[in-house]
Amino acid sequence: MQKVAADQGLVPEFEITLEATHHGPLTSTPTMFVEIGSTQEYWGRQDAAQAIALVLWKGLGLEEGNAVGTWLGSGEKVLLGIGGGHYAPRHMDIVIKDGVWVGHLLSGYSLPMEAPPQVNGKSSGEVGGMWKHSIKVSYEATKAGFPGGEVIAHLDQKSFKGWQKNAITSYLQEQNIKIGKPNDFLCKKI
């Protein structure tokens, strides 16, 4: 999309971003939502709609029979983004590299966490909230959407307090979910 938008003269007026998982409807198959801008001024832009149509056309292999981004399912890397804001810029920085697939992106606001009680100035007990459920369901859906893929969690480190990051990291390790840094998503080219 980045290349098509630039080729069509839509950059820098339009910024190509990912949005965190945040709305339905509930689906049982992989689904993608595409938006043109955030206001009515942009929604009717035919040039932007044509750029999106071209990306879909190429992605489905309708141009020359070669689909862009064919899922092979042989250990390819899939990013499960955890933390960050609505537009997930730190996860986007990883995704724009070749060879990285995108699973769910969980913004910080979708991970309700309740600080553990304090006893003598130290945390005592578990971190409460529905955050574990959000991570588990998103991980399972990403695994189902990318069979045979290597799902790797990427934490937006700056969006969490220390106790939150520690709780999430511990939970991911308990669930045997690999945690990756940006360089772990680089494709090894031969």
C-alpha positions in Angstrom: 0.0 0.0 0.0 2.9 2.4 0.8 4.3 2.0 -2.7 1.0 2.3 -4.5 0.0 5.4 -2.5 3.3 7.1 -3.3 3.1 6.1 -7.0 -0.5 7.6 -7.1 0.7 10.9 -5.6 -1.3 10.4 -2.3 1.7 10.7 0.0 2.2 12.9 2.1 -1.4 13.9 2.1 -2.4 10.4 3.2 -0.5 8.5 5.8 -0.6 4.7 5.5 -1.2 3.2 9.0 -2.5 0.2 10.7 -5.2 0.4 13.3 -5.4 -1.7 16.4 -8.1 -4.4 16.6 -11.1 -2.5 17.8 -14.4 -3.1 16.1 -16.5 -5.9 14.7 -18.7 -7.4 13.6 -17.7 -10.7 15.0 -16.4 -12.9 12.2 -15.2 -16.5 11.9 -12.9 -15.9 9.0 -9.9 -13.5 8.5 -11.3 -10.1 7.9 -9.7 -6.8 6.9 -11.2 -3.3 7.3 -9.9 -0.5 5.0 -10.6 3.1 5.7 -10.0 6.2 3.6 -9.3 9.1 6.0 -11.0 9.9 9.2 -13.5 12.6 8.0 -16.3 13.0 5.5 -13.9 15.2 3.5 -11.8 12.1 2.6 -14.4 9.4 2.4 -15.5 10.2 -1.1 -12.0 10.5 -2.6 -12.0 8.4 -5.8 -8.2 8.6 -6.2 -7.7 7.0 -2.7 -10.4 4.4 -3.4 -8.7 3.5 -6.7 -5.3 3.1 -4.9 -7.0 0.6 -2.5 -8.6 -1.2 -5.3 -5.3 -1.5 -7.1 -3.7 -3.0 -3.9 -6.5 -5.6 -3.7 -6.2 -6.3 -7.4 -2.5 -7.0 -7.1 -2.9 -8.8 -3.8 -5.4 -11.3 -5.2 -3.1 -11.9 -8.2 -5.5 -10.5 -10.8 -2.8 -8.4 -12.5 -0.4 -11.0 -13.8 -1.5 -14.1 -12.0 1.1 -13.6 -9.2 -0.6 -12.8 -5.9 1.2 -10.4 -3.7 1.6 -11.9 -0.2 0.7 -15.5 -0.8 0.5 -17.3 2.6 2.7 -20.4 2.5 2.4 -21.3 6.1 5.9 -22.7 6.5 7.1 -21.0 9.6 6.6 -17.5 8.3 6.7 -14.8 10.9 3.4 -13.3 12.1 3.4 -10.2 14.4 1.0 -10.1 17.4 1.2 -6.5 18.5 0.7 -5.7 22.2 0.4 -2.2 23.5 0.7 1.2 21.8 -2.0 3.5 20.6 -4.9 3.3 18.1 -2.6 3.6 15.1 0.2 1.3 16.4 3.2 3.2 15.0 5.9 1.0 16.6 4.2 -2.2 15.3 3.9 -0.5 11.9 7.6 0.1 11.8 8.1 -3.6 11.9 5.3 -4.5 9.5 6.6 -2.4 6.7 9.6 -4.7 6.4 9.3 -7.5 3.8 8.2 -10.9 5.0 6.2 -9.9 8.1 2.6 -10.8 8.4 0.2 -9.0 10.7 -2.1 -10.7 13.2 -4.0 -8.8 15.8 -2.8 -5.5 17.2 -3.9 -5.0 20.8 -3.7 -1.3 21.8 -2.9 -0.5 25.4 -6.5 0.6 26.0 -7.8 -2.9 25.0 -5.8 -4.5 27.9 -7.6 -3.5 31.1 -5.1 -4.1 33.9 -5.7 -3.5 37.6 -2.6 -3.0 39.7 -2.0 -5.6 42.4 -2.6 -4.5 46.0 0.4 -3.0 47.8 1.6 -4.4 51.1 4.4 -2.4 52.8 5.1 -0.6 49.6 5.5 -3.8 47.5 3.1 -5.5 45.1 1.2 -8.4 46.6 -1.0 -10.7 44.5 -1.8 -10.8 40.8 -2.6 -8.1 38.3 -6.3 -8.1 37.7 -8.4 -7.3 34.7 -9.4 -8.9 31.4 -6.0 -8.4 29.8 -5.0 -12.1 29.8 -8.2 -13.0 28.1 -7.6 -10.3 25.4 -4.1 -11.6 24.7 -5.1 -15.3 24.7 -8.1 -14.8 22.3 -6.1 -12.6 20.0 -3.2 -15.1 19.9 -5.5 -18.0 19.2 -7.3 -16.1 16.4 -3.9 -15.1 14.9 -2.7 -18.8 15.0 -5.9 -19.9 13.3 -5.6 -17.2 10.6 -2.0 -18.1 9.8 -1.8 -21.9 10.1 1.8 -23.1 10.3 3.1 -19.6 11.0 5.4 -18.5 13.8 3.3 -16.0 15.9 5.7 -13.7 17.7 4.4 -11.1 20.2 5.9 -7.6 20.0 5.5 -5.3 22.9 5.3 -1.6 22.5 7.7 -1.1 25.5 7.0 2.6 26.0 3.3 2.1 26.4 3.5 0.1 29.6 4.4 0.8 33.2 7.0 -1.6 34.6 4.5 -3.7 36.5 2.4 -4.0 33.4 5.2 -5.0 31.2 6.4 -7.6 33.7 2.9 -9.1 34.1 2.5 -9.3 30.3 5.9 -10.8 29.7 5.4 -13.4 32.5 2.0 -14.4 31.0 3.4 -14.7 27.5 6.2 -16.9 28.8 3.7 -19.1 30.7 1.7 -19.5 27.5 4.8 -20.3 25.5 4.2 -17.3 23.3 7.5 -16.1 21.8 8.4 -12.4 22.5 10.3 -10.7 19.8 12.2 -7.4 19.3 12.1 -5.6 16.0 15.2 -7.4 14.6 13.6 -10.8 15.3 11.1 -10.0 12.5 13.7 -9.3 9.8 13.7 -11.8 6.9 16.9 -13.6 6.3 17.7 -13.1 2.6 20.0 -15.6 0.9 
